[in-house]
Amino acid sequence: MTEQDDTRLVDSGADSEDTAVEAALRPRALDEFVGQERVREQLTLVLSAARQRGASADHVLLSGGPGLGKTTLSMIIAAEMGAPIRITSGPAIQHAGDLAAILSSLTEGEVLFLDEIHRMSRPAEEMLYMAMEDFRVDVVVGKGPGATAIPLELPPFTLVGATTRAGLLPPPLRDRFGFTGHLDFYEPAELERVLHRSAGLLGVEIEPAGAAEIAGRSRGTPRIANRLLRRVRDFAQVRADGFVTREVAARALEVFEVDAGGLDRLDRAVLHALLKLFDGGPVGLSTLAVAVGEERETVEEVAEPFLVRAGLLARTPRGRVATPAAWAHLGLNRR
């Protein structure tokens, strides 16, 4: 990914600034969490029942795109259960010993949040099966024929796994979760509620129309909505009276090259090349990437997912094809 792409306002991944701000904006309880009504109701039942039994909650798997609230929900689960939380990620666990060290230090009832669980190594994954089901792990001491497996009992704990690629989880791991929740992209009205809550915490004055303008450009993702809000706040502070109206929000996001549909420079470059150079396709991915001056992986992994979800681009066996909505979005007539 290029340096310019690293700073995309509409990238749903978290950067260091997002991480710091999200810590202050995160809701602390399920009744404060905006959106995901079905998952919230289901989690409320699961956690309430566990509290009434005086037991640890079942293991929870949360799936969905980045920026939708998986980490926030894991922290809420721990808070609702009155338990501490340990946070790690799949890429950080490359050996079974790494996982054994974490598991052996857990206290009873503790919540272990494992982000990007689909990227955990296979040996650690196999150890996790036994830990989740039997609350036990076998620690191997020594190598070769003289190696000895020492069983280690674990206190009951709750594993919260998060993944953006649920299909990559092997069935034996997926089946060990007592509850699975899928987080959907947010509707604009839900994002407006997120924005009003965040504006209150950040001390930003915003009118409903201003929140609606930002929400419509946020790709259905709260993290992007909060990031755009901070940039609109900066614009309003420097070039307006500090109050975020629809006009101020629109002018600010025009400066930051996020259009009314939530597309940024890279997204529009891909569509412009597809429409103007290749008459809407079909065109191969590598050819399209060369046309926009980006790496193949950047176009495929950074730009395409949203363009496909927005109905502006289609992937076909013959190549990438623009939809009628793409022509309309750029105000072009097909030849």
N, C-alpha and C positions, 0 to 999 in steps of 0.2 A: 504494500500500500504506500502511496506517495505521501510526502509530508503534508500536502494540501488536503488530502483525504483524511489525514489524522485529525484535522481540526474542523471537519464538517459539522455544522450545527445540527444537521438532521441525522447524524450517526447515532443509532440507538445504544451503542456501547458506552460505557462510563469512562470518563477521563478523571484525572486527579481532582479537578475542580468540581465535577459532578459528585464524586464520592464525598467530598467535604460538605457540599451543600445538601446532598440527600440525607446525610446524617441528621441535619437540623430540621429537615422538612418531613422526615418519615413519621407516619402515624404510629402510635404506641399500642393501639388496641384495634380489634376487628371492627368495632362500631365506628371508628374514625377512618377506616380504610375505604377509599372511594372506588366504586366500580366492582367488577367481578362478583356480582350479586350471588350467583349460584355457588361459586367456590367459597365465598364468605359464609353462606348459610350452612354448607356442608361441613366446613371447618368448625363452625360454632358448635354443631352437634357433636362432632368427634372429640373436641377438646372438653366440652362440658361433661360429656359422659365419662371421659378419663378422669376428670377432677372429682366427679361424684364417686367413682370407684377407688379413688386414692392411688391411681396407677399412672405410669408413664403413658403418654399418648402413643397411638400406633405410628409406625414410620410413615412419612409423608413424602410423596413425589410431586413436585411442581414443574410443569412443562409450559413452554411458551416462549415467545421472542424476547430478546433483551430489552430491558427498560420497562417491563410491565409490572414489576413488583414482587418477584420471587424472593429476593433477599429481604425485602421489607416484611413479607408474610412469614418468613422463617423467624425473624426477630419478634414478630407479634406472637407466634406460636410459643416461643420461649417465655415471653412476658405473660401470656394468658395462663401458662402452666406454672408460673412463678419459679422458673428454672433458669440456670445460667446457660449461655450459648457458646459453643466453640465453632469458629468459622474456618474453613479450609476449602480447597478446590481440587478437582480431579487432576489437573496438570501437576499439582504440588505433591501428589502421591504416586511416585514412580516405582516404589518397591513395597512389598508386603510389610517389611519392617517399619516403613514410614507410617502405615496405617496402624500397625500394632502399637506403636509408641503413642499415637493419639488415643486409640481405644482404651489402652490400659490406664490412661490418666483421667478418664471420664469419671464423674461422680454420679451417684444415683439420680435418675430423672433428668440428667443434663441433655440438652439439645445439641446435636452435632449437625451443623449445616455444611453440606458438601456441594459446592457450586460446580457446574460443568461436570457432573458425575459421569457423563458418557466418555470423558477423556481420561478416566482413571486407568491405570495399567491392569492387565489381566490377572497377574498374581494377587494384587491387592483386591481386585474385584472378587476373586474366589474366596479370599479370607473374609470379605465383608458378608458373603452369604451366611456363613456360620455365625458371625457376630450378630447379624440382624435377627436370625431365627432362634438361635440357642443362647445368645449372650455369652459366647465363648469363642476363643480363638486358640489355635495351636501355634505356639511360637517355636520355630525350628532352631535348634542350637547345634552348631557344627556343620560340616559339609561332607558330602560323599556318604559312603556306607556307614560311617560312624555318627551321622546326624541323628539327633533325637528331637521328637516333637513334645513339647511341654504344654499341656492344656492350661489355659489361663481363663478363669471365670471373670465375667464382666458384670457390672451393675446394670440394671435395666436403664436403657437410654432411648431417646427418640432421634432417629436419623431423618433429617429433612434433605432430600436430594433435589437439586434444581438442574434442569437441562433445557437447552434450546433445540436439541435433536433427540426427541424421545424415541424415534425409530432406531437409533444406534444402540439403545440399551438392550442387552440380551434378555430374553424372556425370564430366565431364572432370577435375575436381579429385579426386574420389573414386578414379578409376582410376589416378592417379599415385602412390598409396600402395602400397608393396610389401607391407605387412602391415596388416590391419585387425582390431582386437580390440574386442569388445563386453563391457562390464562389467555383470554382472547384480547385482541386489539380493542381499544376503547372507542366508544362513540363520541362525537364532538361534544354532546351535552355533558357526558361524564368528565371529559377533559376540562370543560369550563369549571366544573366543581373543583377539580384538582387545582386549577389555576387560581381560583378565588381563595382557596385555602392557603396555597403557597404565597400568594400576594400578601395575605394578611400576616403570615409569619415573616416575610421579607420586608414588610413595611412599605409595600408598593400600592399606590392608589390606582385602581383599575375599574373601569366601568364595564357592565355586562357585554356591551358590543365589542370592547377591546379584548376581553377574554375570548369571545366567540371568534374573533379574527385570528388570534393566536392558536386556538384549538383547531381551527380548520386547516392549519398548516403543520400540525404536529404529528402527522402520520399515525394517529391512533395510539401514541406512546407517551405516557406521563413523563418519562425522563426527557424526551425531546421537548415537550410542552414547557417543562420547568426551565430548560436551557434557553429556549426562545424567550421566555418571560424575562430572564435575567438580561438578555441582550436588548429587549425592548425597554426594560427599565433604564439601561444605560443611555439609550437614545433619548428617552423621555426626559431624563435628568439633564442631558447636555443640550439638546436641541428643542425641547418643549418645556412645559411648566412642571414636569414630573408626573403629570396625570396621564394614564394610559387610556386613550380613546381608540375607537376603531381606526381613525385616520392616522394617529400616531403609531399604532401597531403596524399598519400596512406600510407606512413610510419606513419604519425601522427595518422591517423584514425585507423590504425592497433593497435597502442598503446592504443587508447581509445576504442577499441573493437567494432568498427562500420565497418562491412564488406562491400564488393562492392555493395551489394544489399540494404544497409541501415539497416540491421539487427544487433541488439546488443546481449549482453549475454543472456538476458531473451528470446528473440525471438528464438535464436539458441537452447537454452535449451528446449524450448517447442517442436521444430521440432525434436531435437535429441531424446527426450523421445517418441514422437509419432512414429518415424521411427524405432528406435532401440529396444524399449521395447514393442511396440504394433504393429510392422510390418505395420505401416501406418494407423492403425485404421480399423474400427471405435472404439473409446474409449470415455467414458463419461468424462465430464468436470472435475468433482470432482476427478476422478482417475488420470487424466492428471495433475491436480494441485498438488496432493500428490507426483507424480513422479518427479516433478521439484522443490519441496519444497517451493511452493508459495501458497498464499491464492487463493481460487477459483475466487474471484472477480478480483484479480490481473491478472490472466491469461485471464479472459473473457474481462475485460475492458481495460487492458494495452497492452497485447501482441496480442490478437486475431484480433482486427480491422485491423491492418496493414497486418498481415499474410493473412487474407482473401482477402483484397484489392490487395495484391501482387500476388494472385493466388497460394499461397503456402499451404493453409489450407481451408477446406470446412466444414461448419456446416451442419450436416444432422440429421434427426430424430433419427438415431441410435447412433449418437455421432460425434466426430471430426475425420475427415479423411484427410490424407496428399494427395496432388496432385502429379502428376509426376514431376512437377517443383520443389517441395520440395526435392524429392530424388536427382534431378540433382543439386540443389543448394548446398546440403551438400556432393555431390560427392559420393553418395551411390547407390548400386544396390539393387533393391527390390528382396527379396528372393522368 
